[in-house]
Amino acid sequence: MAGYRRGVLKAKVNVQTLSRFAASIECLERPRAGSLVWITLPGLESRSATVEAIEGIVAHLRFTEPFHPAVIDAVVYGRMNSLH
């Protein structure tokens, strides 16, 4: 689960895939390709991403700046609190 924001619209979304560079989320809103959105993963600050494509309710995003490998491992394996 992650936070999602585009403009004033805020929502909770399910993260389907996550890497240092990109993510796929289930999003009931259908932002256009090229739109800037913000994703907030548990324990982290918001991160900007660009919508690359929409397939049904799945939005494929590319992060403006990639995550450090240790941070993405901590998020994926649920160790985010151990970094604080």
N, CA, C and O atoms as a Maestro MAE file, in Angstrom:
{
 s_m_m2io_version
 :::
 2.0.0
}

f_m_ct {
 s_m_title
 :::
 protein
 m_atom[336] {
  # First column is atom index #
  i_m_mmod_type
  r_m_x_coord
  r_m_y_coord
  r_m_z_coord
  i_m_residue_number
  s_m_chain_name
  s_m_pdb_residue_name
  s_m_pdb_atom_name
  i_m_atomic_number
  :::
  1 25 0.854 -1.173 0.000 1 A "MET " " N  " 7
  2 3 0.000 0.000 0.000 1 A "MET " " CA " 6
  3 2 0.902 1.239 0.000 1 A "MET " " C  " 6
  4 15 1.944 1.264 0.655 1 A "MET " " O  " 8
  5 25 0.491 2.236 -0.728 2 A "ALA " " N  " 7
  6 3 1.247 3.486 -0.809 2 A "ALA " " CA " 6
  7 2 0.267 4.641 -0.941 2 A "ALA " " C  " 6
  8 15 -0.901 4.440 -1.275 2 A "ALA " " O  " 8
  9 25 0.742 5.836 -0.681 3 A "GLY " " N  " 7
  10 3 -0.044 7.034 -0.923 3 A "GLY " " CA " 6
  11 2 0.202 7.508 -2.346 3 A "GLY " " C  " 6
  12 15 1.291 7.334 -2.893 3 A "GLY " " O  " 8
  13 25 -0.823 8.108 -2.938 4 A "TYR " " N  " 7
  14 3 -0.758 8.582 -4.328 4 A "TYR " " CA " 6
  15 2 -1.317 9.993 -4.349 4 A "TYR " " C  " 6
  16 15 -2.316 10.277 -3.688 4 A "TYR " " O  " 8
  17 25 -0.681 10.878 -5.104 5 A "ARG " " N  " 7
  18 3 -1.212 12.233 -5.246 5 A "ARG " " CA " 6
  19 2 -0.928 12.731 -6.650 5 A "ARG " " C  " 6
  20 15 0.169 12.569 -7.183 5 A "ARG " " O  " 8
  21 25 -1.948 13.340 -7.232 6 A "ARG " " N  " 7
  22 3 -1.808 14.055 -8.507 6 A "ARG " " CA " 6
  23 2 -2.614 15.319 -8.350 6 A "ARG " " C  " 6
  24 15 -3.841 15.271 -8.260 6 A "ARG " " O  " 8
  25 25 -1.934 16.456 -8.315 7 A "GLY " " N  " 7
  26 3 -2.621 17.710 -8.038 7 A "GLY " " CA " 6
  27 2 -3.195 17.668 -6.630 7 A "GLY " " C  " 6
  28 15 -2.475 17.401 -5.668 7 A "GLY " " O  " 8
  29 25 -4.504 17.933 -6.510 8 A "VAL " " N  " 7
  30 3 -5.147 17.902 -5.192 8 A "VAL " " CA " 6
  31 2 -5.738 16.540 -4.868 8 A "VAL " " C  " 6
  32 15 -6.155 16.308 -3.733 8 A "VAL " " O  " 8
  33 25 -5.784 15.639 -5.836 9 A "LEU " " N  " 7
  34 3 -6.336 14.303 -5.620 9 A "LEU " " CA " 6
  35 2 -5.350 13.447 -4.840 9 A "LEU " " C  " 6
  36 15 -4.189 13.309 -5.224 9 A "LEU " " O  " 8
  37 25 -5.832 12.866 -3.727 10 A "LYS " " N  " 7
  38 3 -5.009 11.955 -2.928 10 A "LYS " " CA " 6
  39 2 -5.750 10.646 -2.786 10 A "LYS " " C  " 6
  40 15 -6.976 10.627 -2.679 10 A "LYS " " O  " 8
  41 25 -5.007 9.544 -2.783 11 A "ALA " " N  " 7
  42 3 -5.634 8.224 -2.646 11 A "ALA " " CA " 6
  43 2 -4.608 7.229 -2.125 11 A "ALA " " C  " 6
  44 15 -3.403 7.471 -2.180 11 A "ALA " " O  " 8
  45 25 -5.104 6.110 -1.620 12 A "LYS " " N  " 7
  46 3 -4.262 4.965 -1.282 12 A "LYS " " CA " 6
  47 2 -4.281 4.044 -2.493 12 A "LYS " " C  " 6
  48 15 -5.329 3.843 -3.107 12 A "LYS " " O  " 8
  49 25 -3.142 3.491 -2.834 13 A "VAL " " N  " 7
  50 3 -3.046 2.605 -3.995 13 A "VAL " " CA " 6
  51 2 -2.286 1.341 -3.619 13 A "VAL " " C  " 6
  52 15 -1.479 1.341 -2.688 13 A "VAL " " O  " 8
  53 25 -2.550 0.272 -4.347 14 A "ASN " " N  " 7
  54 3 -1.793 -0.964 -4.197 14 A "ASN " " CA " 6
  55 2 -0.615 -0.933 -5.158 14 A "ASN " " C  " 6
  56 15 -0.764 -0.608 -6.336 14 A "ASN " " O  " 8
  57 25 0.547 -1.272 -4.642 15 A "VAL " " N  " 7
  58 3 1.755 -1.335 -5.463 15 A "VAL " " CA " 6
  59 2 1.884 -2.761 -5.985 15 A "VAL " " C  " 6
  60 15 1.969 -3.709 -5.204 15 A "VAL " " O  " 8
  61 25 1.897 -2.911 -7.306 16 A "GLN " " N  " 7
  62 3 2.032 -4.240 -7.914 16 A "GLN " " CA " 6
  63 2 3.488 -4.628 -8.107 16 A "GLN " " C  " 6
  64 15 3.885 -5.748 -7.783 16 A "GLN " " O  " 8
  65 25 4.281 -3.712 -8.632 17 A "THR " " N  " 7
  66 3 5.711 -3.962 -8.813 17 A "THR " " CA " 6
  67 2 6.474 -2.736 -8.343 17 A "THR " " C  " 6
  68 15 5.967 -1.614 -8.383 17 A "THR " " O  " 8
  69 25 7.699 -2.970 -7.898 18 A "LEU " " N  " 7
  70 3 8.517 -1.871 -7.388 18 A "LEU " " CA " 6
  71 2 9.983 -2.188 -7.644 18 A "LEU " " C  " 6
  72 15 10.463 -3.277 -7.330 18 A "LEU " " O  " 8
  73 25 10.681 -1.221 -8.218 19 A "SER " " N  " 7
  74 3 12.125 -1.336 -8.406 19 A "SER " " CA " 6
  75 2 12.739 0.012 -8.060 19 A "SER " " C  " 6
  76 15 12.027 0.950 -7.701 19 A "SER " " O  " 8
  77 25 14.050 0.107 -8.168 20 A "ARG " " N  " 7
  78 3 14.720 1.384 -7.906 20 A "ARG " " CA " 6
  79 2 14.224 2.481 -8.835 20 A "ARG " " C  " 6
  80 15 14.166 3.649 -8.450 20 A "ARG " " O  " 8
  81 25 13.869 2.108 -10.054 21 A "PHE " " N  " 7
  82 3 13.581 3.081 -11.098 21 A "PHE " " CA " 6
  83 2 12.107 3.260 -11.423 21 A "PHE " " C  " 6
  84 15 11.717 4.291 -11.971 21 A "PHE " " O  " 8
  85 25 11.280 2.268 -11.091 22 A "ALA " " N  " 7
  86 3 9.893 2.288 -11.565 22 A "ALA " " CA " 6
  87 2 8.969 1.540 -10.612 22 A "ALA " " C  " 6
  88 15 9.407 0.818 -9.717 22 A "ALA " " O  " 8
  89 25 7.673 1.742 -10.840 23 A "ALA " " N  " 7
  90 3 6.648 1.027 -10.074 23 A "ALA " " CA " 6
  91 2 5.407 0.889 -10.939 23 A "ALA " " C  " 6
  92 15 5.188 1.659 -11.874 23 A "ALA " " O  " 8
  93 25 4.607 -0.103 -10.608 24 A "SER " " N  " 7
  94 3 3.276 -0.255 -11.199 24 A "SER " " CA " 6
  95 2 2.296 -0.238 -10.045 24 A "SER " " C  " 6
  96 15 2.484 -0.941 -9.052 24 A "SER " " O  " 8
  97 25 1.247 0.567 -10.172 25 A "ILE " " N  " 7
  98 3 0.259 0.695 -9.108 25 A "ILE " " CA " 6
  99 2 -1.135 0.478 -9.664 25 A "ILE " " C  " 6
  100 15 -1.393 0.743 -10.838 25 A "ILE " " O  " 8
  101 25 -2.040 -0.009 -8.812 26 A "GLU " " N  " 7
  102 3 -3.455 -0.073 -9.163 26 A "GLU " " CA " 6
  103 2 -4.050 1.278 -8.810 26 A "GLU " " C  " 6
  104 15 -3.985 1.711 -7.660 26 A "GLU " " O  " 8
  105 25 -4.624 1.935 -9.790 27 A "CYS " " N  " 7
  106 3 -5.077 3.313 -9.615 27 A "CYS " " CA " 6
  107 2 -6.431 3.488 -10.290 27 A "CYS " " C  " 6
  108 15 -6.544 3.337 -11.507 27 A "CYS " " O  " 8
  109 25 -7.461 3.808 -9.504 28 A "LEU " " N  " 7
  110 3 -8.785 3.981 -10.095 28 A "LEU " " CA " 6
  111 2 -8.858 5.220 -10.976 28 A "LEU " " C  " 6
  112 15 -9.639 5.273 -11.925 28 A "LEU " " O  " 8
  113 25 -8.038 6.216 -10.653 29 A "GLU " " N  " 7
  114 3 -7.938 7.378 -11.523 29 A "GLU " " CA " 6
  115 2 -7.111 6.963 -12.740 29 A "GLU " " C  " 6
  116 15 -6.262 6.079 -12.631 29 A "GLU " " O  " 8
  117 25 -7.341 7.572 -13.866 30 A "ARG " " N  " 7
  118 3 -6.580 7.230 -15.074 30 A "ARG " " CA " 6
  119 2 -5.766 8.446 -15.526 30 A "ARG " " C  " 6
  120 15 -6.179 9.166 -16.436 30 A "ARG " " O  " 8
  121 25 -4.614 8.674 -14.895 31 A "PRO " " N  " 7
  122 3 -3.793 9.806 -15.330 31 A "PRO " " CA " 6
  123 2 -3.235 9.547 -16.727 31 A "PRO " " C  " 6
  124 15 -3.000 8.400 -17.109 31 A "PRO " " O  " 8
  125 25 -3.033 10.599 -17.466 32 A "ARG " " N  " 7
  126 3 -2.491 10.462 -18.824 32 A "ARG " " CA " 6
  127 2 -0.997 10.168 -18.789 32 A "ARG " " C  " 6
  128 15 -0.295 10.566 -17.860 32 A "ARG " " O  " 8
  129 25 -0.527 9.473 -19.802 33 A "ALA " " N  " 7
  130 3 0.914 9.255 -19.947 33 A "ALA " " CA " 6
  131 2 1.597 10.616 -19.984 33 A "ALA " " C  " 6
  132 15 1.130 11.537 -20.654 33 A "ALA " " O  " 8
  133 25 2.689 10.734 -19.267 34 A "GLY " " N  " 7
  134 3 3.409 12.000 -19.174 34 A "GLY " " CA " 6
  135 2 3.044 12.819 -17.954 34 A "GLY " " C  " 6
  136 15 3.739 13.783 -17.632 34 A "GLY " " O  " 8
  137 25 1.957 12.454 -17.257 35 A "SER " " N  " 7
  138 3 1.541 13.180 -16.056 35 A "SER " " CA " 6
  139 2 2.540 12.968 -14.927 35 A "SER " " C  " 6
  140 15 3.126 11.894 -14.797 35 A "SER " " O  " 8
  141 25 2.726 14.001 -14.115 36 A "LEU " " N  " 7
  142 3 3.564 13.908 -12.928 36 A "LEU " " CA " 6
  143 2 2.686 13.532 -11.743 36 A "LEU " " C  " 6
  144 15 1.659 14.166 -11.502 36 A "LEU " " O  " 8
  145 25 3.087 12.505 -11.005 37 A "VAL " " N  " 7
  146 3 2.366 12.073 -9.809 37 A "VAL " " CA " 6
  147 2 3.375 11.933 -8.672 37 A "VAL " " C  " 6
  148 15 4.587 11.949 -8.890 37 A "VAL " " O  " 8
  149 25 2.854 11.798 -7.464 38 A "TRP " " N  " 7
  150 3 3.690 11.624 -6.281 38 A "TRP " " CA " 6
  151 2 3.275 10.344 -5.588 38 A "TRP " " C  " 6
  152 15 2.087 10.093 -5.386 38 A "TRP " " O  " 8
  153 25 4.264 9.530 -5.222 39 A "ILE " " N  " 7
  154 3 4.030 8.265 -4.529 39 A "ILE " " CA " 6
  155 2 4.728 8.338 -3.174 39 A "ILE " " C  " 6
  156 15 5.883 8.752 -3.080 39 A "ILE " " O  " 8
  157 25 4.010 7.930 -2.126 40 A "THR " " N  " 7
  158 3 4.587 7.879 -0.788 40 A "THR " " CA " 6
  159 2 4.574 6.438 -0.308 40 A "THR " " C  " 6
  160 15 3.515 5.877 -0.026 40 A "THR " " O  " 8
  161 25 5.748 5.847 -0.219 41 A "LEU " " N  " 7
  162 3 5.888 4.483 0.278 41 A "LEU " " CA " 6
  163 2 6.032 4.529 1.796 41 A "LEU " " C  " 6
  164 15 6.503 5.531 2.334 41 A "LEU " " O  " 8
  165 25 5.635 3.466 2.498 42 A "PRO " " N  " 7
  166 3 5.693 3.461 3.964 42 A "PRO " " CA " 6
  167 2 7.089 3.820 4.489 42 A "PRO " " C  " 6
  168 15 8.090 3.219 4.098 42 A "PRO " " O  " 8
  169 25 7.128 4.807 5.378 43 A "GLY " " N  " 7
  170 3 8.377 5.212 6.007 43 A "GLY " " CA " 6
  171 2 9.236 6.157 5.197 43 A "GLY " " C  " 6
  172 15 10.326 6.524 5.638 43 A "GLY " " O  " 8
  173 25 8.775 6.566 4.016 44 A "LEU " " N  " 7
  174 3 9.571 7.439 3.152 44 A "LEU " " CA " 6
  175 2 8.816 8.720 2.829 44 A "LEU " " C  " 6
  176 15 7.596 8.794 2.973 44 A "LEU " " O  " 8
  177 25 9.563 9.724 2.389 45 A "GLU " " N  " 7
  178 3 8.949 10.949 1.892 45 A "GLU " " CA " 6
  179 2 8.375 10.694 0.499 45 A "GLU " " C  " 6
  180 15 8.720 9.711 -0.157 45 A "GLU " " O  " 8
  181 25 7.507 11.581 0.064 46 A "SER " " N  " 7
  182 3 6.920 11.464 -1.276 46 A "SER " " CA " 6
  183 2 8.010 11.516 -2.335 46 A "SER " " C  " 6
  184 15 9.014 12.212 -2.189 46 A "SER " " O  " 8
  185 25 7.787 10.767 -3.397 47 A "ARG " " N  " 7
  186 3 8.741 10.715 -4.501 47 A "ARG " " CA " 6
  187 2 7.978 10.977 -5.794 47 A "ARG " " C  " 6
  188 15 6.933 10.371 -6.031 47 A "ARG " " O  " 8
  189 25 8.491 11.873 -6.629 48 A "SER " " N  " 7
  190 3 7.813 12.172 -7.889 48 A "SER " " CA " 6
  191 2 8.087 11.082 -8.912 48 A "SER " " C  " 6
  192 15 9.143 10.449 -8.921 48 A "SER " " O  " 8
  193 25 7.094 10.889 -9.773 49 A "ALA " " N  " 7
  194 3 7.197 9.890 -10.839 49 A "ALA " " CA " 6
  195 2 6.384 10.367 -12.033 49 A "ALA " " C  " 6
  196 15 5.437 11.140 -11.889 49 A "ALA " " O  " 8
  197 25 6.765 9.899 -13.199 50 A "THR " " N  " 7
  198 3 6.041 10.206 -14.428 50 A "THR " " CA " 6
  199 2 5.278 8.967 -14.870 50 A "THR " " C  " 6
  200 15 5.812 7.858 -14.859 50 A "THR " " O  " 8
  201 25 4.026 9.167 -15.259 51 A "VAL " " N  " 7
  202 3 3.216 8.060 -15.770 51 A "VAL " " CA " 6
  203 2 3.731 7.715 -17.163 51 A "VAL " " C  " 6
  204 15 3.748 8.557 -18.061 51 A "VAL " " O  " 8
  205 25 4.149 6.464 -17.325 52 A "GLU " " N  " 7
  206 3 4.633 6.020 -18.634 52 A "GLU " " CA " 6
  207 2 3.526 5.396 -19.462 52 A "GLU " " C  " 6
  208 15 3.487 5.564 -20.681 52 A "GLU " " O  " 8
  209 25 2.619 4.673 -18.803 53 A "ALA " " N  " 7
  210 3 1.532 4.005 -19.522 53 A "ALA " " CA " 6
  211 2 0.431 3.639 -18.535 53 A "ALA " " C  " 6
  212 15 0.658 3.532 -17.330 53 A "ALA " " O  " 8
  213 25 -0.777 3.447 -19.084 54 A "ILE " " N  " 7
  214 3 -1.930 2.983 -18.311 54 A "ILE " " CA " 6
  215 2 -2.468 1.745 -19.015 54 A "ILE " " C  " 6
  216 15 -2.673 1.749 -20.228 54 A "ILE " " O  " 8
  217 25 -2.695 0.682 -18.239 55 A "GLU " " N  " 7
  218 3 -3.323 -0.540 -18.761 55 A "GLU " " CA " 6
  219 2 -4.463 -0.887 -17.817 55 A "GLU " " C  " 6
  220 15 -4.227 -1.401 -16.724 55 A "GLU " " O  " 8
  221 25 -5.695 -0.611 -18.226 56 A "GLY " " N  " 7
  222 3 -6.831 -0.835 -17.335 56 A "GLY " " CA " 6
  223 2 -6.705 0.064 -16.123 56 A "GLY " " C  " 6
  224 15 -6.678 1.288 -16.251 56 A "GLY " " O  " 8
  225 25 -6.625 -0.553 -14.922 57 A "ILE " " N  " 7
  226 3 -6.459 0.252 -13.708 57 A "ILE " " CA " 6
  227 2 -5.004 0.282 -13.230 57 A "ILE " " C  " 6
  228 15 -4.728 0.763 -12.131 57 A "ILE " " O  " 8
  229 25 -4.086 -0.218 -14.032 58 A "VAL " " N  " 7
  230 3 -2.674 -0.250 -13.642 58 A "VAL " " CA " 6
  231 2 -1.934 0.905 -14.320 58 A "VAL " " C  " 6
  232 15 -1.959 1.056 -15.542 58 A "VAL " " O  " 8
  233 25 -1.273 1.716 -13.482 59 A "ALA " " N  " 7
  234 3 -0.444 2.809 -13.986 59 A "ALA " " CA " 6
  235 2 1.018 2.405 -13.839 59 A "ALA " " C  " 6
  236 15 1.447 1.982 -12.765 59 A "ALA " " O  " 8
  237 25 1.771 2.536 -14.909 60 A "HIS " " N  " 7
  238 3 3.205 2.234 -14.899 60 A "HIS " " CA " 6
  239 2 3.951 3.557 -14.755 60 A "HIS " " C  " 6
  240 15 3.804 4.463 -15.576 60 A "HIS " " O  " 8
  241 25 4.751 3.650 -13.699 61 A "LEU " " N  " 7
  242 3 5.422 4.899 -13.344 61 A "LEU " " CA " 6
  243 2 6.932 4.759 -13.438 61 A "LEU " " C  " 6
  244 15 7.479 3.677 -13.223 61 A "LEU " " O  " 8
  245 25 7.603 5.860 -13.761 62 A "ARG " " N  " 7
  246 3 9.069 5.924 -13.718 62 A "ARG " " CA " 6
  247 2 9.424 7.038 -12.735 62 A "ARG " " C  " 6
  248 15 8.992 8.179 -12.903 62 A "ARG " " O  " 8
  249 25 10.221 6.703 -11.698 63 A "PHE " " N  " 7
  250 3 10.606 7.690 -10.696 63 A "PHE " " CA " 6
  251 2 11.536 8.734 -11.299 63 A "PHE " " C  " 6
  252 15 12.397 8.413 -12.118 63 A "PHE " " O  " 8
  253 25 11.354 9.988 -10.886 64 A "THR " " N  " 7
  254 3 12.202 11.072 -11.364 64 A "THR " " CA " 6
  255 2 13.646 10.834 -10.948 64 A "THR " " C  " 6
  256 15 14.572 11.074 -11.724 64 A "THR " " O  " 8
  257 25 13.836 10.357 -9.714 65 A "GLU " " N  " 7
  258 3 15.162 9.986 -9.222 65 A "GLU " " CA " 6
  259 2 15.071 8.582 -8.653 65 A "GLU " " C  " 6
  260 15 14.166 8.305 -7.866 65 A "GLU " " O  " 8
  261 25 15.980 7.686 -9.023 66 A "PRO " " N  " 7
  262 3 15.897 6.306 -8.524 66 A "PRO " " CA " 6
  263 2 16.180 6.228 -7.026 66 A "PRO " " C  " 6
  264 15 16.859 7.083 -6.457 66 A "PRO " " O  " 8
  265 25 15.645 5.188 -6.408 67 A "PHE " " N  " 7
  266 3 15.929 4.910 -5.005 67 A "PHE " " CA " 6
  267 2 17.326 4.311 -4.874 67 A "PHE " " C  " 6
  268 15 17.825 3.679 -5.805 67 A "PHE " " O  " 8
  269 25 17.948 4.510 -3.730 68 A "HIS " " N  " 7
  270 3 19.191 3.808 -3.406 68 A "HIS " " CA " 6
  271 2 18.839 2.330 -3.235 68 A "HIS " " C  " 6
  272 15 17.772 2.024 -2.702 68 A "HIS " " O  " 8
  273 25 19.695 1.404 -3.668 69 A "PRO " " N  " 7
  274 3 19.376 -0.028 -3.556 69 A "PRO " " CA " 6
  275 2 19.028 -0.474 -2.135 69 A "PRO " " C  " 6
  276 15 18.134 -1.301 -1.959 69 A "PRO " " O  " 8
  277 25 19.715 0.053 -1.120 70 A "ALA " " N  " 7
  278 3 19.428 -0.349 0.262 70 A "ALA " " CA " 6
  279 2 18.040 0.100 0.699 70 A "ALA " " C  " 6
  280 15 17.369 -0.603 1.454 70 A "ALA " " O  " 8
  281 25 17.608 1.258 0.233 71 A "VAL " " N  " 7
  282 3 16.279 1.763 0.598 71 A "VAL " " CA " 6
  283 2 15.203 0.891 -0.033 71 A "VAL " " C  " 6
  284 15 14.240 0.522 0.639 71 A "VAL " " O  " 8
  285 25 15.345 0.560 -1.291 72 A "ILE " " N  " 7
  286 3 14.322 -0.258 -1.953 72 A "ILE " " CA " 6
  287 2 14.272 -1.648 -1.335 72 A "ILE " " C  " 6
  288 15 13.188 -2.214 -1.194 72 A "ILE " " O  " 8
  289 25 15.426 -2.214 -0.961 73 A "ASP " " N  " 7
  290 3 15.436 -3.509 -0.275 73 A "ASP " " CA " 6
  291 2 14.693 -3.424 1.051 73 A "ASP " " C  " 6
  292 15 13.926 -4.325 1.391 73 A "ASP " " O  " 8
  293 25 14.913 -2.345 1.805 74 A "ALA " " N  " 7
  294 3 14.240 -2.180 3.095 74 A "ALA " " CA " 6
  295 2 12.732 -2.071 2.920 74 A "ALA " " C  " 6
  296 15 11.979 -2.629 3.718 74 A "ALA " " O  " 8
  297 25 12.280 -1.366 1.897 75 A "VAL " " N  " 7
  298 3 10.840 -1.241 1.643 75 A "VAL " " CA " 6
  299 2 10.261 -2.592 1.235 75 A "VAL " " C  " 6
  300 15 9.236 -3.016 1.770 75 A "VAL " " O  " 8
  301 25 10.907 -3.264 0.299 76 A "VAL " " N  " 7
  302 3 10.397 -4.532 -0.224 76 A "VAL " " CA " 6
  303 2 10.366 -5.608 0.856 76 A "VAL " " C  " 6
  304 15 9.420 -6.392 0.926 76 A "VAL " " O  " 8
  305 25 11.398 -5.648 1.696 77 A "TYR " " N  " 7
  306 3 11.487 -6.706 2.707 77 A "TYR " " CA " 6
  307 2 10.983 -6.268 4.080 77 A "TYR " " C  " 6
  308 15 11.193 -6.975 5.066 77 A "TYR " " O  " 8
  309 25 10.318 -5.107 4.156 78 A "GLY " " N  " 7
  310 3 9.676 -4.668 5.389 78 A "GLY " " CA " 6
  311 2 10.618 -4.272 6.504 78 A "GLY " " C  " 6
  312 15 10.268 -4.402 7.677 78 A "GLY " " O  " 8
  313 25 11.810 -3.791 6.169 79 A "ARG " " N  " 7
  314 3 12.773 -3.403 7.195 79 A "ARG " " CA " 6
  315 2 12.921 -1.890 7.291 79 A "ARG " " C  " 6
  316 15 13.936 -1.409 7.796 79 A "ARG " " O  " 8
  317 25 11.948 -1.134 6.825 80 A "MET " " N  " 7
  318 3 12.091 0.316 6.782 80 A "MET " " CA " 6
  319 2 12.356 0.904 8.164 80 A "MET " " C  " 6
  320 15 13.164 1.825 8.282 80 A "MET " " O  " 8
  321 25 11.703 0.404 9.215 81 A "ASN " " N  " 7
  322 3 11.891 0.964 10.555 81 A "ASN " " CA " 6
  323 2 13.312 0.780 11.065 81 A "ASN " " C  " 6
  324 15 13.770 1.574 11.888 81 A "ASN " " O  " 8
  325 25 14.020 -0.236 10.605 82 A "SER " " N  " 7
  326 3 15.382 -0.476 11.082 82 A "SER " " CA " 6
  327 2 16.372 0.553 10.535 82 A "SER " " C  " 6
  328 15 17.495 0.646 11.031 82 A "SER " " O  " 8
  329 25 15.975 1.323 9.523 83 A "LEU " " N  " 7
  330 3 16.862 2.344 8.966 83 A "LEU " " CA " 6
  331 2 16.779 3.656 9.728 83 A "LEU " " C  " 6
  332 15 17.624 4.531 9.544 83 A "LEU " " O  " 8
  333 25 15.779 3.805 10.575 84 A "HIS " " N  " 7
  334 3 15.603 5.069 11.315 84 A "HIS " " CA " 6
  335 2 16.338 5.032 12.624 84 A "HIS " " C  " 6
  336 15 16.304 6.004 13.378 84 A "HIS " " O  " 8
  :::
 }
 m_bond[335] {
  # First column is bond index #
  i_m_from
  i_m_to
  i_m_order
  :::
  1 1 2 1
  2 2 3 1
  3 3 4 2
  4 3 5 1
  5 5 6 1
  6 6 7 1
  7 7 8 2
  8 7 9 1
  9 9 10 1
  10 10 11 1
  11 11 12 2
  12 11 13 1
  13 13 14 1
  14 14 15 1
  15 15 16 2
  16 15 17 1
  17 17 18 1
  18 18 19 1
  19 19 20 2
  20 19 21 1
  21 21 22 1
  22 22 23 1
  23 23 24 2
  24 23 25 1
  25 25 26 1
  26 26 27 1
  27 27 28 2
  28 27 29 1
  29 29 30 1
  30 30 31 1
  31 31 32 2
  32 31 33 1
  33 33 34 1
  34 34 35 1
  35 35 36 2
  36 35 37 1
  37 37 38 1
  38 38 39 1
  39 39 40 2
  40 39 41 1
  41 41 42 1
  42 42 43 1
  43 43 44 2
  44 43 45 1
  45 45 46 1
  46 46 47 1
  47 47 48 2
  48 47 49 1
  49 49 50 1
  50 50 51 1
  51 51 52 2
  52 51 53 1
  53 53 54 1
  54 54 55 1
  55 55 56 2
  56 55 57 1
  57 57 58 1
  58 58 59 1
  59 59 60 2
  60 59 61 1
  61 61 62 1
  62 62 63 1
  63 63 64 2
  64 63 65 1
  65 65 66 1
  66 66 67 1
  67 67 68 2
  68 67 69 1
  69 69 70 1
  70 70 71 1
  71 71 72 2
  72 71 73 1
  73 73 74 1
  74 74 75 1
  75 75 76 2
  76 75 77 1
  77 77 78 1
  78 78 79 1
  79 79 80 2
  80 79 81 1
  81 81 82 1
  82 82 83 1
  83 83 84 2
  84 83 85 1
  85 85 86 1
  86 86 87 1
  87 87 88 2
  88 87 89 1
  89 89 90 1
  90 90 91 1
  91 91 92 2
  92 91 93 1
  93 93 94 1
  94 94 95 1
  95 95 96 2
  96 95 97 1
  97 97 98 1
  98 98 99 1
  99 99 100 2
  100 99 101 1
  101 101 102 1
  102 102 103 1
  103 103 104 2
  104 103 105 1
  105 105 106 1
  106 106 107 1
  107 107 108 2
  108 107 109 1
  109 109 110 1
  110 110 111 1
  111 111 112 2
  112 111 113 1
  113 113 114 1
  114 114 115 1
  115 115 116 2
  116 115 117 1
  117 117 118 1
  118 118 119 1
  119 119 120 2
  120 119 121 1
  121 121 122 1
  122 122 123 1
  123 123 124 2
  124 123 125 1
  125 125 126 1
  126 126 127 1
  127 127 128 2
  128 127 129 1
  129 129 130 1
  130 130 131 1
  131 131 132 2
  132 131 133 1
  133 133 134 1
  134 134 135 1
  135 135 136 2
  136 135 137 1
  137 137 138 1
  138 138 139 1
  139 139 140 2
  140 139 141 1
  141 141 142 1
  142 142 143 1
  143 143 144 2
  144 143 145 1
  145 145 146 1
  146 146 147 1
  147 147 148 2
  148 147 149 1
  149 149 150 1
  150 150 151 1
  151 151 152 2
  152 151 153 1
  153 153 154 1
  154 154 155 1
  155 155 156 2
  156 155 157 1
  157 157 158 1
  158 158 159 1
  159 159 160 2
  160 159 161 1
  161 161 162 1
  162 162 163 1
  163 163 164 2
  164 163 165 1
  165 165 166 1
  166 166 167 1
  167 167 168 2
  168 167 169 1
  169 169 170 1
  170 170 171 1
  171 171 172 2
  172 171 173 1
  173 173 174 1
  174 174 175 1
  175 175 176 2
  176 175 177 1
  177 177 178 1
  178 178 179 1
  179 179 180 2
  180 179 181 1
  181 181 182 1
  182 182 183 1
  183 183 184 2
  184 183 185 1
  185 185 186 1
  186 186 187 1
  187 187 188 2
  188 187 189 1
  189 189 190 1
  190 190 191 1
  191 191 192 2
  192 191 193 1
  193 193 194 1
  194 194 195 1
  195 195 196 2
  196 195 197 1
  197 197 198 1
  198 198 199 1
  199 199 200 2
  200 199 201 1
  201 201 202 1
  202 202 203 1
  203 203 204 2
  204 203 205 1
  205 205 206 1
  206 206 207 1
  207 207 208 2
  208 207 209 1
  209 209 210 1
  210 210 211 1
  211 211 212 2
  212 211 213 1
  213 213 214 1
  214 214 215 1
  215 215 216 2
  216 215 217 1
  217 217 218 1
  218 218 219 1
  219 219 220 2
  220 219 221 1
  221 221 222 1
  222 222 223 1
  223 223 224 2
  224 223 225 1
  225 225 226 1
  226 226 227 1
  227 227 228 2
  228 227 229 1
  229 229 230 1
  230 230 231 1
  231 231 232 2
  232 231 233 1
  233 233 234 1
  234 234 235 1
  235 235 236 2
  236 235 237 1
  237 237 238 1
  238 238 239 1
  239 239 240 2
  240 239 241 1
  241 241 242 1
  242 242 243 1
  243 243 244 2
  244 243 245 1
  245 245 246 1
  246 246 247 1
  247 247 248 2
  248 247 249 1
  249 249 250 1
  250 250 251 1
  251 251 252 2
  252 251 253 1
  253 253 254 1
  254 254 255 1
  255 255 256 2
  256 255 257 1
  257 257 258 1
  258 258 259 1
  259 259 260 2
  260 259 261 1
  261 261 262 1
  262 262 263 1
  263 263 264 2
  264 263 265 1
  265 265 266 1
  266 266 267 1
  267 267 268 2
  268 267 269 1
  269 269 270 1
  270 270 271 1
  271 271 272 2
  272 271 273 1
  273 273 274 1
  274 274 275 1
  275 275 276 2
  276 275 277 1
  277 277 278 1
  278 278 279 1
  279 279 280 2
  280 279 281 1
  281 281 282 1
  282 282 283 1
  283 283 284 2
  284 283 285 1
  285 285 286 1
  286 286 287 1
  287 287 288 2
  288 287 289 1
  289 289 290 1
  290 290 291 1
  291 291 292 2
  292 291 293 1
  293 293 294 1
  294 294 295 1
  295 295 296 2
  296 295 297 1
  297 297 298 1
  298 298 299 1
  299 299 300 2
  300 299 301 1
  301 301 302 1
  302 302 303 1
  303 303 304 2
  304 303 305 1
  305 305 306 1
  306 306 307 1
  307 307 308 2
  308 307 309 1
  309 309 310 1
  310 310 311 1
  311 311 312 2
  312 311 313 1
  313 313 314 1
  314 314 315 1
  315 315 316 2
  316 315 317 1
  317 317 318 1
  318 318 319 1
  319 319 320 2
  320 319 321 1
  321 321 322 1
  322 322 323 1
  323 323 324 2
  324 323 325 1
  325 325 326 1
  326 326 327 1
  327 327 328 2
  328 327 329 1
  329 329 330 1
  330 330 331 1
  331 331 332 2
  332 331 333 1
  333 333 334 1
  334 334 335 1
  335 335 336 2
  :::
 }
}
